Amino acid sequence: MNYKLGSIVIMKKPHPCGTNLWEITRMGVDIKLKCINCGRTIMIDKLEFDRKLKKVVEDEKEKL
Ligand SMILES: [Zn+2]
């Protein structure tokens, strides 16, 4: 799937806060994701990210 810095993605499991939208805020060996709803960030390695990624929504500009 095609994603880049600033992309909004949907993961297979929702965040406990109830939303399932994440923004990619850093890319490298690890991917840093920020929860769109509560602002919490998590880091996961790229392999795990690819496994848990469900869908790429769009670029940041379409967010809100
Ligand atoms: Zn959240």
N, CA, C, O and the ligand as a Tripos MOL2 file, in Angstrom:
@<TRIPOS>MOLECULE
protein
  257   255    65     0     0
PROTEIN
NO_CHARGES

@<TRIPOS>ATOM
      1 N           0.8300   -1.2020    0.0000 N.3       1 MET1
      2 CA          0.0000    0.0000    0.0000 C.3       1 MET1
      3 C           0.8630    1.2500    0.0000 C.2       1 MET1
      4 O           1.9930    1.2570    0.4890 O.2       1 MET1
      5 N           0.3050    2.2840   -0.5540 N.am      2 ASN2
      6 CA          1.0550    3.5130   -0.7100 C.3       2 ASN2
      7 C           0.7780    4.4820    0.4310 C.2       2 ASN2
      8 O          -0.3350    4.9850    0.5790 O.2       2 ASN2
      9 N           1.7910    4.7310    1.2220 N.am      3 TYR3
     10 CA          1.6300    5.7230    2.2810 C.3       3 TYR3
     11 C           2.9100    6.5130    2.3950 C.2       3 TYR3
     12 O           3.9800    6.0740    1.9730 O.2       3 TYR3
     13 N           2.7780    7.6720    2.9690 N.am      4 LYS4
     14 CA          3.9400    8.5240    3.1390 C.3       4 LYS4
     15 C           3.7570    9.3690    4.3960 C.2       4 LYS4
     16 O           2.7320    9.2940    5.0740 O.2       4 LYS4
     17 N           4.7540   10.1560    4.6810 N.am      5 LEU5
     18 CA          4.6730   11.0250    5.8410 C.3       5 LEU5
     19 C           3.4400   11.9220    5.7170 C.2       5 LEU5
     20 O           3.2290   12.5630    4.6870 O.2       5 LEU5
     21 N           2.6380   11.9580    6.7640 N.am      6 GLY6
     22 CA          1.4370   12.7850    6.7460 C.3       6 GLY6
     23 C           0.1920   12.0560    6.2920 C.2       6 GLY6
     24 O          -0.9130   12.5900    6.3910 O.2       6 GLY6
     25 N           0.3580   10.8380    5.7940 N.am      7 SER7
     26 CA         -0.8130   10.0690    5.3750 C.3       7 SER7
     27 C          -1.6760    9.7100    6.5800 C.2       7 SER7
     28 O          -1.1710    9.4930    7.6820 O.2       7 SER7
     29 N          -2.9750    9.6510    6.3520 N.am      8 ILE8
     30 CA         -3.9020    9.1810    7.3700 C.3       8 ILE8
     31 C          -4.2290    7.7290    7.0460 C.2       8 ILE8
     32 O          -4.6170    7.4000    5.9250 O.2       8 ILE8
     33 N          -4.0660    6.8760    8.0380 N.am      9 VAL9
     34 CA         -4.2700    5.4500    7.7970 C.3       9 VAL9
     35 C          -5.2700    4.8630    8.7960 C.2       9 VAL9
     36 O          -5.4750    5.3890    9.8900 O.2       9 VAL9
     37 N          -5.8710    3.7750    8.3850 N.am     10 ILE10
     38 CA         -6.7640    3.0150    9.2530 C.3      10 ILE10
     39 C          -6.0670    1.6990    9.5790 C.2      10 ILE10
     40 O          -5.6020    0.9920    8.6850 O.2      10 ILE10
     41 N          -6.0000    1.3820   10.8580 N.am     11 MET11
     42 CA         -5.3760    0.1350   11.2800 C.3      11 MET11
     43 C          -6.4600   -0.9150   11.5360 C.2      11 MET11
     44 O          -7.6410   -0.5950   11.6660 O.2      11 MET11
     45 N          -6.0340   -2.1500   11.6030 N.am     12 LYS12
     46 CA         -7.0110   -3.2240   11.7930 C.3      12 LYS12
     47 C          -7.6660   -3.1630   13.1630 C.2      12 LYS12
     48 O          -8.8400   -3.5010   13.3150 O.2      12 LYS12
     49 N          -6.9010   -2.7290   14.1580 N.am     13 LYS13
     50 CA         -7.4650   -2.6050   15.5000 C.3      13 LYS13
     51 C          -7.6070   -1.1390   15.8670 C.2      13 LYS13
     52 O          -6.6520   -0.3740   15.7320 O.2      13 LYS13
     53 N          -8.7810   -0.7350   16.3290 N.am     14 PRO14
     54 CA         -8.9520    0.6650   16.7420 C.3      14 PRO14
     55 C          -8.2090    0.9770   18.0320 C.2      14 PRO14
     56 O          -7.9420    0.0900   18.8430 O.2      14 PRO14
     57 N          -7.8810    2.2470   18.2090 N.am     15 HIS15
     58 CA         -7.2890    2.7030   19.4590 C.3      15 HIS15
     59 C          -8.3510    2.6380   20.5490 C.2      15 HIS15
     60 O          -9.5350    2.8070   20.2590 O.2      15 HIS15
     61 N          -7.9590    2.3970   21.7890 N.am     16 PRO16
     62 CA         -8.9410    2.3310   22.8810 C.3      16 PRO16
     63 C          -9.8210    3.5780   23.0020 C.2      16 PRO16
     64 O         -10.9200    3.5040   23.5510 O.2      16 PRO16
     65 N          -9.3560    4.7050   22.5050 N.am     17 CYS17
     66 CA        -10.1680    5.9230   22.6090 C.3      17 CYS17
     67 C         -11.3460    5.8960   21.6500 C.2      17 CYS17
     68 O         -12.2270    6.7520   21.7350 O.2      17 CYS17
     69 N         -11.3780    4.9410   20.7510 N.am     18 GLY18
     70 CA        -12.5570    4.7820   19.9200 C.3      18 GLY18
     71 C         -12.3830    5.1030   18.4500 C.2      18 GLY18
     72 O         -13.2090    4.7060   17.6290 O.2      18 GLY18
     73 N         -11.3250    5.8150   18.1070 N.am     19 THR19
     74 CA        -11.1270    6.1150   16.6990 C.3      19 THR19
     75 C         -10.1300    5.1340   16.0920 C.2      19 THR19
     76 O          -9.4050    4.4310   16.7960 O.2      19 THR19
     77 N         -10.1190    5.1130   14.8060 N.am     20 ASN20
     78 CA         -9.2190    4.1950   14.1310 C.3      20 ASN20
     79 C          -8.4010    4.9060   13.0680 C.2      20 ASN20
     80 O          -7.8880    4.2880   12.1350 O.2      20 ASN20
     81 N          -8.2900    6.2180   13.2270 N.am     21 LEU21
     82 CA         -7.5490    7.0100   12.2580 C.3      21 LEU21
     83 C          -6.2250    7.4440   12.8530 C.2      21 LEU21
     84 O          -6.1730    7.9720   13.9650 O.2      21 LEU21
     85 N          -5.1620    7.2210   12.1110 N.am     22 TRP22
     86 CA         -3.8230    7.5740   12.5690 C.3      22 TRP22
     87 C          -3.0960    8.3720   11.5040 C.2      22 TRP22
     88 O          -3.2770    8.1610   10.3050 O.2      22 TRP22
     89 N          -2.2750    9.2880   11.9700 N.am     23 GLU23
     90 CA         -1.4440   10.0370   11.0440 C.3      23 GLU23
     91 C          -0.0070    9.5520   11.1680 C.2      23 GLU23
     92 O           0.4990    9.3640   12.2750 O.2      23 GLU23
     93 N           0.6350    9.3540   10.0490 N.am     24 ILE24
     94 CA          2.0430    8.9620   10.0670 C.3      24 ILE24
     95 C           2.8920   10.2080   10.3070 C.2      24 ILE24
     96 O           2.9200   11.1200    9.4800 O.2      24 ILE24
     97 N           3.5770   10.2390   11.4350 N.am     25 THR25
     98 CA          4.3630   11.4300   11.7540 C.3      25 THR25
     99 C           5.8620   11.1820   11.6430 C.2      25 THR25
    100 O           6.6470   12.1290   11.6920 O.2      25 THR25
    101 N           6.2610    9.9540   11.4970 N.am     26 ARG26
    102 CA          7.6680    9.6750   11.2440 C.3      26 ARG26
    103 C           7.7960    8.3310   10.5410 C.2      26 ARG26
    104 O           7.0860    7.3750   10.8530 O.2      26 ARG26
    105 N           8.6980    8.2840    9.6040 N.am     27 MET27
    106 CA          8.9180    7.0380    8.8820 C.3      27 MET27
    107 C          10.3860    6.6750    8.8850 C.2      27 MET27
    108 O          11.2560    7.5320    8.7250 O.2      27 MET27
    109 N          10.6480    5.4010    9.0690 N.am     28 GLY28
    110 CA         12.0220    4.9190    9.0830 C.3      28 GLY28
    111 C          11.9700    3.4350    9.3190 C.2      28 GLY28
    112 O          11.0920    2.7470    8.7980 O.2      28 GLY28
    113 N          12.9080    2.9330   10.1060 N.am     29 VAL29
    114 CA         12.8280    1.5260   10.5000 C.3      29 VAL29
    115 C          11.5540    1.3310   11.3200 C.2      29 VAL29
    116 O          10.8610    0.3200   11.2080 O.2      29 VAL29
    117 N          11.2790    2.3260   12.1370 N.am     30 ASP30
    118 CA         10.0250    2.3470   12.8840 C.3      30 ASP30
    119 C           9.1070    3.4050   12.2900 C.2      30 ASP30
    120 O           9.5520    4.4090   11.7330 O.2      30 ASP30
    121 N           7.8220    3.1460   12.4260 N.am     31 ILE31
    122 CA          6.8050    4.0990   11.9760 C.3      31 ILE31
    123 C           6.1790    4.7150   13.2160 C.2      31 ILE31
    124 O           5.7870    4.0130   14.1480 O.2      31 ILE31
    125 N           6.0920    6.0400   13.2090 N.am     32 LYS32
    126 CA          5.4500    6.7180   14.3310 C.3      32 LYS32
    127 C           4.0600    7.1520   13.8930 C.2      32 LYS32
    128 O           3.8840    7.7830   12.8510 O.2      32 LYS32
    129 N           3.0780    6.7990   14.7120 N.am     33 LEU33
    130 CA          1.6920    7.1030   14.3950 C.3      33 LEU33
    131 C           1.0770    7.9550   15.4890 C.2      33 LEU33
    132 O           1.3020    7.7300   16.6780 O.2      33 LEU33
    133 N           0.3030    8.9310   15.0680 N.am     34 LYS34
    134 CA         -0.4100    9.7630   16.0250 C.3      34 LYS34
    135 C          -1.9020    9.5260   15.8580 C.2      34 LYS34
    136 O          -2.4350    9.5960   14.7510 O.2      34 LYS34
    137 N          -2.5610    9.2480   16.9610 N.am     35 CYS35
    138 CA         -4.0050    9.0520   16.9450 C.3      35 CYS35
    139 C          -4.6850   10.3880   16.6490 C.2      35 CYS35
    140 O          -4.4500   11.3850   17.3320 O.2      35 CYS35
    141 N          -5.5170   10.3900   15.6380 N.am     36 ILE36
    142 CA         -6.1660   11.6310   15.2260 C.3      36 ILE36
    143 C          -7.0970   12.1570   16.3040 C.2      36 ILE36
    144 O          -7.2600   13.3690   16.4490 O.2      36 ILE36
    145 N          -7.7010   11.2640   17.0520 N.am     37 ASN37
    146 CA         -8.6800   11.6750   18.0460 C.3      37 ASN37
    147 C          -8.0440   12.1810   19.3390 C.2      37 ASN37
    148 O          -8.3350   13.2960   19.7740 O.2      37 ASN37
    149 N          -7.1940   11.3890   19.9470 N.am     38 CYS38
    150 CA         -6.6870   11.7530   21.2740 C.3      38 CYS38
    151 C          -5.2520   12.2780   21.2310 C.2      38 CYS38
    152 O          -4.7540   12.7830   22.2360 O.2      38 CYS38
    153 N          -4.5840   12.1660   20.0870 N.am     39 GLY39
    154 CA         -3.2530   12.7490   19.9640 C.3      39 GLY39
    155 C          -2.1200   11.8830   20.4870 C.2      39 GLY39
    156 O          -0.9580   12.2800   20.4170 O.2      39 GLY39
    157 N          -2.4330   10.7290   21.0000 N.am     40 ARG40
    158 CA         -1.3970    9.8410   21.5040 C.3      40 ARG40
    159 C          -0.5510    9.2910   20.3610 C.2      40 ARG40
    160 O          -1.0640    9.0360   19.2710 O.2      40 ARG40
    161 N           0.7310    9.1100   20.6060 N.am     41 THR41
    162 CA          1.5850    8.5730   19.5560 C.3      41 THR41
    163 C           2.1070    7.1970   19.9400 C.2      41 THR41
    164 O           2.3400    6.9040   21.1130 O.2      41 THR41
    165 N           2.2830    6.3770   18.9440 N.am     42 ILE42
    166 CA          2.8780    5.0680   19.1570 C.3      42 ILE42
    167 C           3.9560    4.8440   18.1000 C.2      42 ILE42
    168 O           3.9240    5.4400   17.0230 O.2      42 ILE42
    169 N           4.9100    3.9750   18.4280 N.am     43 MET43
    170 CA          5.9270    3.6010   17.4640 C.3      43 MET43
    171 C           5.8170    2.1040   17.2320 C.2      43 MET43
    172 O           5.7850    1.3190   18.1800 O.2      43 MET43
    173 N           5.7610    1.7190   15.9810 N.am     44 ILE44
    174 CA          5.8040    0.2920   15.6770 C.3      44 ILE44
    175 C           6.7730    0.0660   14.5250 C.2      44 ILE44
    176 O           6.9790    0.9460   13.6890 O.2      44 ILE44
    177 N           7.3580   -1.1100   14.4930 N.am     45 ASP45
    178 CA          8.2940   -1.3320   13.3960 C.3      45 ASP45
    179 C           7.5280   -1.5390   12.0920 C.2      45 ASP45
    180 O           6.3460   -1.8830   12.0840 O.2      45 ASP45
    181 N           8.2320   -1.3230   11.0160 N.am     46 LYS46
    182 CA          7.5780   -1.2470    9.7150 C.3      46 LYS46
    183 C           6.8740   -2.5590    9.3380 C.2      46 LYS46
    184 O           5.7900   -2.5460    8.7560 O.2      46 LYS46
    185 N           7.4950   -3.6680    9.6720 N.am     47 LEU47
    186 CA          6.8760   -4.9570    9.3430 C.3      47 LEU47
    187 C           5.5360   -5.1060   10.0390 C.2      47 LEU47
    188 O           4.5500   -5.5540    9.4530 O.2      47 LEU47
    189 N           5.5300   -4.7150   11.3160 N.am     48 GLU48
    190 CA          4.2930   -4.8130   12.0740 C.3      48 GLU48
    191 C           3.2530   -3.8300   11.5260 C.2      48 GLU48
    192 O           2.0670   -4.1450   11.4220 O.2      48 GLU48
    193 N           3.7270   -2.6490   11.1850 N.am     49 PHE49
    194 CA          2.8180   -1.6530   10.6120 C.3      49 PHE49
    195 C           2.1570   -2.1990    9.3390 C.2      49 PHE49
    196 O           0.9410   -2.0990    9.1720 O.2      49 PHE49
    197 N           2.9580   -2.7670    8.4610 N.am     50 ASP50
    198 CA          2.4120   -3.3030    7.2090 C.3      50 ASP50
    199 C           1.3930   -4.4050    7.4740 C.2      50 ASP50
    200 O           0.4200   -4.5690    6.7380 O.2      50 ASP50
    201 N           1.6430   -5.1570    8.5480 N.am     51 ARG51
    202 CA          0.7370   -6.2460    8.8690 C.3      51 ARG51
    203 C          -0.5930   -5.7250    9.4240 C.2      51 ARG51
    204 O          -1.6550   -6.2910    9.1620 O.2      51 ARG51
    205 N          -0.5150   -4.6450   10.1890 N.am     52 LYS52
    206 CA         -1.7160   -4.1440   10.8630 C.3      52 LYS52
    207 C          -2.4640   -3.0860   10.0600 C.2      52 LYS52
    208 O          -3.5910   -2.7150   10.3900 O.2      52 LYS52
    209 N          -1.8280   -2.6160    9.0180 N.am     53 LEU53
    210 CA         -2.4480   -1.5670    8.2100 C.3      53 LEU53
    211 C          -3.6440   -2.1210    7.4510 C.2      53 LEU53
    212 O          -3.5740   -3.1730    6.8160 O.2      53 LEU53
    213 N          -4.7430   -1.3820    7.5370 N.am     54 LYS54
    214 CA         -5.9330   -1.8260    6.8270 C.3      54 LYS54
    215 C          -6.1460   -1.0040    5.5670 C.2      54 LYS54
    216 O          -6.4400   -1.5450    4.5010 O.2      54 LYS54
    217 N          -5.9950    0.3060    5.7020 N.am     55 LYS55
    218 CA         -6.3060    1.1640    4.5760 C.3      55 LYS55
    219 C          -5.6130    2.5170    4.7240 C.2      55 LYS55
    220 O          -5.4770    3.0440    5.8280 O.2      55 LYS55
    221 N          -5.1840    3.0570    3.6070 N.am     56 VAL56
    222 CA         -4.6550    4.4170    3.6080 C.3      56 VAL56
    223 C          -5.7910    5.3340    3.1900 C.2      56 VAL56
    224 O          -6.3570    5.1790    2.1070 O.2      56 VAL56
    225 N          -6.1260    6.2940    4.0540 N.am     57 VAL57
    226 CA         -7.2680    7.1470    3.7650 C.3      57 VAL57
    227 C          -6.8760    8.2400    2.7820 C.2      57 VAL57
    228 O          -7.3200    8.2400    1.6330 O.2      57 VAL57
    229 N          -6.0680    9.1430    3.2240 N.am     58 GLU58
    230 CA         -5.6080   10.2080    2.3310 C.3      58 GLU58
    231 C          -4.5300   11.0400    3.0000 C.2      58 GLU58
    232 O          -4.0830   10.7530    4.1110 O.2      58 GLU58
    233 N          -4.1350   12.0610    2.2990 N.am     59 ASP59
    234 CA         -3.1390   12.9640    2.8430 C.3      59 ASP59
    235 C          -3.7660   13.8330    3.9190 C.2      59 ASP59
    236 O          -4.9860   13.9040    4.0690 O.2      59 ASP59
    237 N          -2.9080   14.4750    4.6420 N.am     60 GLU60
    238 CA         -3.3280   15.2600    5.7960 C.3      60 GLU60
    239 C          -4.3550   16.3410    5.4340 C.2      60 GLU60
    240 O          -5.2230   16.6660    6.2440 O.2      60 GLU60
    241 N          -4.2580   16.8850    4.2460 N.am     61 LYS61
    242 CA         -5.1170   17.9910    3.8700 C.3      61 LYS61
    243 C          -6.6090   17.6070    3.8760 C.2      61 LYS61
    244 O          -7.4740   18.4720    4.0180 O.2      61 LYS61
    245 N          -6.8980   16.3270    3.7230 N.am     62 GLU62
    246 CA         -8.3010   15.9170    3.6890 C.3      62 GLU62
    247 C          -8.8020   15.4890    5.0650 C.2      62 GLU62
    248 O          -9.9100   14.9680    5.1990 O.2      62 GLU62
    249 N          -7.9950   15.7100    6.0600 N.am     63 LYS63
    250 CA         -8.2580   15.1550    7.3750 C.3      63 LYS63
    251 C          -9.5570   15.6620    7.9840 C.2      63 LYS63
    252 O         -10.4410   14.8670    8.3000 O.2      63 LYS63
    253 N          -9.6820   16.9500    8.1490 N.am     64 LEU64
    254 CA        -10.8460   17.4670    8.8700 C.3      64 LEU64
    255 C         -11.6810   18.4220    8.0160 C.2      64 LEU64
    256 O         -12.6950   18.9410    8.4820 O.2      64 LEU64
    257 ZN         -6.6760    7.5890   20.5020 Zn       65 ZN65
@<TRIPOS>BOND
     1     1     2 1
     2     2     3 1
     3     3     4 2
     4     3     5 am
     5     5     6 1
     6     6     7 1
     7     7     8 2
     8     7     9 am
     9     9    10 1
    10    10    11 1
    11    11    12 2
    12    11    13 am
    13    13    14 1
    14    14    15 1
    15    15    16 2
    16    15    17 am
    17    17    18 1
    18    18    19 1
    19    19    20 2
    20    19    21 am
    21    21    22 1
    22    22    23 1
    23    23    24 2
    24    23    25 am
    25    25    26 1
    26    26    27 1
    27    27    28 2
    28    27    29 am
    29    29    30 1
    30    30    31 1
    31    31    32 2
    32    31    33 am
    33    33    34 1
    34    34    35 1
    35    35    36 2
    36    35    37 am
    37    37    38 1
    38    38    39 1
    39    39    40 2
    40    39    41 am
    41    41    42 1
    42    42    43 1
    43    43    44 2
    44    43    45 am
    45    45    46 1
    46    46    47 1
    47    47    48 2
    48    47    49 am
    49    49    50 1
    50    50    51 1
    51    51    52 2
    52    51    53 am
    53    53    54 1
    54    54    55 1
    55    55    56 2
    56    55    57 am
    57    57    58 1
    58    58    59 1
    59    59    60 2
    60    59    61 am
    61    61    62 1
    62    62    63 1
    63    63    64 2
    64    63    65 am
    65    65    66 1
    66    66    67 1
    67    67    68 2
    68    67    69 am
    69    69    70 1
    70    70    71 1
    71    71    72 2
    72    71    73 am
    73    73    74 1
    74    74    75 1
    75    75    76 2
    76    75    77 am
    77    77    78 1
    78    78    79 1
    79    79    80 2
    80    79    81 am
    81    81    82 1
    82    82    83 1
    83    83    84 2
    84    83    85 am
    85    85    86 1
    86    86    87 1
    87    87    88 2
    88    87    89 am
    89    89    90 1
    90    90    91 1
    91    91    92 2
    92    91    93 am
    93    93    94 1
    94    94    95 1
    95    95    96 2
    96    95    97 am
    97    97    98 1
    98    98    99 1
    99    99   100 2
   100    99   101 am
   101   101   102 1
   102   102   103 1
   103   103   104 2
   104   103   105 am
   105   105   106 1
   106   106   107 1
   107   107   108 2
   108   107   109 am
   109   109   110 1
   110   110   111 1
   111   111   112 2
   112   111   113 am
   113   113   114 1
   114   114   115 1
   115   115   116 2
   116   115   117 am
   117   117   118 1
   118   118   119 1
   119   119   120 2
   120   119   121 am
   121   121   122 1
   122   122   123 1
   123   123   124 2
   124   123   125 am
   125   125   126 1
   126   126   127 1
   127   127   128 2
   128   127   129 am
   129   129   130 1
   130   130   131 1
   131   131   132 2
   132   131   133 am
   133   133   134 1
   134   134   135 1
   135   135   136 2
   136   135   137 am
   137   137   138 1
   138   138   139 1
   139   139   140 2
   140   139   141 am
   141   141   142 1
   142   142   143 1
   143   143   144 2
   144   143   145 am
   145   145   146 1
   146   146   147 1
   147   147   148 2
   148   147   149 am
   149   149   150 1
   150   150   151 1
   151   151   152 2
   152   151   153 am
   153   153   154 1
   154   154   155 1
   155   155   156 2
   156   155   157 am
   157   157   158 1
   158   158   159 1
   159   159   160 2
   160   159   161 am
   161   161   162 1
   162   162   163 1
   163   163   164 2
   164   163   165 am
   165   165   166 1
   166   166   167 1
   167   167   168 2
   168   167   169 am
   169   169   170 1
   170   170   171 1
   171   171   172 2
   172   171   173 am
   173   173   174 1
   174   174   175 1
   175   175   176 2
   176   175   177 am
   177   177   178 1
   178   178   179 1
   179   179   180 2
   180   179   181 am
   181   181   182 1
   182   182   183 1
   183   183   184 2
   184   183   185 am
   185   185   186 1
   186   186   187 1
   187   187   188 2
   188   187   189 am
   189   189   190 1
   190   190   191 1
   191   191   192 2
   192   191   193 am
   193   193   194 1
   194   194   195 1
   195   195   196 2
   196   195   197 am
   197   197   198 1
   198   198   199 1
   199   199   200 2
   200   199   201 am
   201   201   202 1
   202   202   203 1
   203   203   204 2
   204   203   205 am
   205   205   206 1
   206   206   207 1
   207   207   208 2
   208   207   209 am
   209   209   210 1
   210   210   211 1
   211   211   212 2
   212   211   213 am
   213   213   214 1
   214   214   215 1
   215   215   216 2
   216   215   217 am
   217   217   218 1
   218   218   219 1
   219   219   220 2
   220   219   221 am
   221   221   222 1
   222   222   223 1
   223   223   224 2
   224   223   225 am
   225   225   226 1
   226   226   227 1
   227   227   228 2
   228   227   229 am
   229   229   230 1
   230   230   231 1
   231   231   232 2
   232   231   233 am
   233   233   234 1
   234   234   235 1
   235   235   236 2
   236   235   237 am
   237   237   238 1
   238   238   239 1
   239   239   240 2
   240   239   241 am
   241   241   242 1
   242   242   243 1
   243   243   244 2
   244   243   245 am
   245   245   246 1
   246   246   247 1
   247   247   248 2
   248   247   249 am
   249   249   250 1
   250   250   251 1
   251   251   252 2
   252   251   253 am
   253   253   254 1
   254   254   255 1
   255   255   256 2
@<TRIPOS>SUBSTRUCTURE
     1 MET1         2 RESIDUE 1 A MET
     2 ASN2         6 RESIDUE 1 A ASN
     3 TYR3        10 RESIDUE 1 A TYR
     4 LYS4        14 RESIDUE 1 A LYS
     5 LEU5        18 RESIDUE 1 A LEU
     6 GLY6        22 RESIDUE 1 A GLY
     7 SER7        26 RESIDUE 1 A SER
     8 ILE8        30 RESIDUE 1 A ILE
     9 VAL9        34 RESIDUE 1 A VAL
    10 ILE10       38 RESIDUE 1 A ILE
    11 MET11       42 RESIDUE 1 A MET
    12 LYS12       46 RESIDUE 1 A LYS
    13 LYS13       50 RESIDUE 1 A LYS
    14 PRO14       54 RESIDUE 1 A PRO
    15 HIS15       58 RESIDUE 1 A HIS
    16 PRO16       62 RESIDUE 1 A PRO
    17 CYS17       66 RESIDUE 1 A CYS
    18 GLY18       70 RESIDUE 1 A GLY
    19 THR19       74 RESIDUE 1 A THR
    20 ASN20       78 RESIDUE 1 A ASN
    21 LEU21       82 RESIDUE 1 A LEU
    22 TRP22       86 RESIDUE 1 A TRP
    23 GLU23       90 RESIDUE 1 A GLU
    24 ILE24       94 RESIDUE 1 A ILE
    25 THR25       98 RESIDUE 1 A THR
    26 ARG26      102 RESIDUE 1 A ARG
    27 MET27      106 RESIDUE 1 A MET
    28 GLY28      110 RESIDUE 1 A GLY
    29 VAL29      114 RESIDUE 1 A VAL
    30 ASP30      118 RESIDUE 1 A ASP
    31 ILE31      122 RESIDUE 1 A ILE
    32 LYS32      126 RESIDUE 1 A LYS
    33 LEU33      130 RESIDUE 1 A LEU
    34 LYS34      134 RESIDUE 1 A LYS
    35 CYS35      138 RESIDUE 1 A CYS
    36 ILE36      142 RESIDUE 1 A ILE
    37 ASN37      146 RESIDUE 1 A ASN
    38 CYS38      150 RESIDUE 1 A CYS
    39 GLY39      154 RESIDUE 1 A GLY
    40 ARG40      158 RESIDUE 1 A ARG
    41 THR41      162 RESIDUE 1 A THR
    42 ILE42      166 RESIDUE 1 A ILE
    43 MET43      170 RESIDUE 1 A MET
    44 ILE44      174 RESIDUE 1 A ILE
    45 ASP45      178 RESIDUE 1 A ASP
    46 LYS46      182 RESIDUE 1 A LYS
    47 LEU47      186 RESIDUE 1 A LEU
    48 GLU48      190 RESIDUE 1 A GLU
    49 PHE49      194 RESIDUE 1 A PHE
    50 ASP50      198 RESIDUE 1 A ASP
    51 ARG51      202 RESIDUE 1 A ARG
    52 LYS52      206 RESIDUE 1 A LYS
    53 LEU53      210 RESIDUE 1 A LEU
    54 LYS54      214 RESIDUE 1 A LYS
    55 LYS55      218 RESIDUE 1 A LYS
    56 VAL56      222 RESIDUE 1 A VAL
    57 VAL57      226 RESIDUE 1 A VAL
    58 GLU58      230 RESIDUE 1 A GLU
    59 ASP59      234 RESIDUE 1 A ASP
    60 GLU60      238 RESIDUE 1 A GLU
    61 LYS61      242 RESIDUE 1 A LYS
    62 GLU62      246 RESIDUE 1 A GLU
    63 LYS63      250 RESIDUE 1 A LYS
    64 LEU64      254 RESIDUE 1 A LEU
    65 ZN65       257 GROUP 0 **** ****
